[in-house]
């Protein structure tokens, strides 16, 4: 099972570190990352393997949302099944 994490906001030092740290704490393995900085805006998409989570998925999602509020970032964590359902025609 996988999840998609998106992060958007003003670029600051350590965003990737903080997000990946939460993933590591929950045993969510980062499979792939793409990120861009456009002027002062940071945008990142992560694909993470959640098959070995040491908590339920909502705990991971809530912790990432909490980080987003603290750091003034828009962070979303979506289970791959929901992501795929949203994008089917």
N, C-alpha and C positions, 0 to 999 in steps of 0.2 A: 504494500500500500504506500501511496505517496501523497504529498501535499504540495501546494504551490503557495509560496509566501511572496507578497509584493510589498515593497517599501518605497515611499515617495516623500520627499521633503527637502528642506534646505540642507545642503551638504555641510557636514561637520566631521571631524576626525572620529573614527571608531565605530561608525554605524555597522559596517559588516561584522566587526568583532563582537559587538553587543548582540546582534541578531543571531549570529552563529553560536555564541556562547549560550544563549537560551536554548537553541536547538540541541547543543551538546548536553546540557543539563538534563534534558528530557529524553536523551538517547535518540534524537532525530538526526539521521545521517544526511549531511548535505551532499547531494549527488551532482548538482550543476548550479552555477551562478552566472548571471549576466548582470552587469551594472554599467551605468553611464552617469557622467556628471555633465550637465548642460548648463554652462555658466555657473550659477551657484545652486542649481537644483540637482538632487541625487535621485536616481531611479534604479531599483534593483528587483530582479525576479530570481527566486531560489526554488529549486525542486529538491524536496527532502524525502527520504525514505522514513516512513513512520511505522514500519512493521515491528520495530523493537522498542517502541515508546515505553518508558517506565512510569507513565501516568496516562490518563485518558487524553484524547485529542483536544477536548475543550480546555484542559489545563494549559496545554502548550499554546493554544490560540489566545487564551486570556492573558497569559504572561507576555506574549508578543504585543497584544493590544495595550497592555499596561505600559510597556516600553515605549510604544508609539505616543501615548499621552505624555509621558515623562519627557521624551525627547522632541515633542512636537512634530512627529512623523505620522504619516498615514500608513499603518501596517495592517495587512490582511493576511490571514492564513486560511486557506480553503482546501478541504479534502479533494483529492483528485477526482473522485466520483462526481462530486457536485460541480467541480470545474468543467468536467467533460459533459455533463448533462446540460449545463448552461450554454454550451457552445455547439450543441447538436442542432441540425436544421430540421 
